[in-house]
Amino acid sequence: MVKTLEWTDDGVRFIDQRKLPTEESFVTCATYEEVAEAIRNMTVRGAPAIGVAAAMGIALGMRDAEGDHAGELRRRLDEICDTMGETRPTAVNLFWAIERMRRRFDEISESTPAQIRQALILEAQRMYVEDIAACEAMGRHGAALLPSSGGVLTHCNAGALATCGYGTALGVIRSAVESGKKLHVFADETRPFLQGSRLTAWELMKDGIPTTVISDNMAGAMMRLGKICAVVVGADRIAANGDVANKIGTYTVAVLAKEHAIPFYVAAPFSSIDLATPTGAQIPIEQRSAREVTHISGKQIVPDGVKVENPAFDVTPARLVTAIITERGVAQPTYAESLQKLAG
Ligand code: MRU
């Protein structure tokens, strides 16, 4: 399995997702500022991967932080967490990870600085291991929902590259294929950043899972032709009522799925579920640079001066979501109750 990110003695190592699929190269971030920049510029992306990357960045910053008492270290932690929190606003996993690192600090703040530093490194490493286990559990829960054969559409990349390994939506597909189901994946290319054509197709080709890339505007036609039996996507944040923020274009796919009576599944770990946010209307949507839309591979594709919008995410209302697959089980509508119940 591809190593999306890993803790090393030299820093946090990422596969550079901006270079895929034509170049497999790695970057090592030696400081927490470099980790924050890697999240911002999408060297690493995908909600669960962003969360664990931020935790490792915090651990790295604290490892190198000067200070010989807890008060000084606490001030440093606050600065580092603020920097991490300003990288990308939509994926709640980022804020979940920051809170978890803060909590761990509070638990051990009476310990020596060396013990605090070590405990934070261990916490980030624990989150890494837990993320892979959560993906595998989602895979087990979700595989049963997919048909024994046929086409499954996915949008963006919710695979090993978006997590610490195995993936959420792609984890469900991987698990179904491992259990003997004969699936064919349709990967939306996912303009403008092309996570589907560059990353999802790359991962699935490596695994030998049959895959067809389509441009985003082909999804409806493929459904109408009967080529798609189910849709599985990931999530960047799920509100308490089950509204789902995910990569721009997900909402369009959900509407199309409803029209064609195709089940629309969302696979996400509990670190993506934000019970403190009542509905999708309160989820902050990241606006990215116009250049992602105006240029492809450095080549300008729109006239000079034209207006451009580039929201990175949209919100799919809960009523369009057939089920939400988590590591704790599958939530069915009504999500306000089922998510709360799974949360325990
Ligand atoms: O902008 P990105 O590439 O970070 O957006 C990623 C997505 O929208 C994914 O679908 C989502 O994070 C789920 S990843 C398991």
Boltz pocket constraint, residues with backbone or C-beta under 6 A from the ligand:
constraints:
  - pocket:
      binder: B
      contacts: [[A, 44], [A, 45], [A, 46], [A, 47], [A, 48], [A, 91], [A, 155], [A, 156], [A, 157], [A, 158], [A, 159], [A, 162], [A, 163], [A, 167], [A, 168], [A, 169], [A, 195], [A, 233], [A, 234], [A, 235], [A, 236], [A, 246], [A, 247], [A, 248], [A, 267], [A, 312]]
      max_distance: 6.0
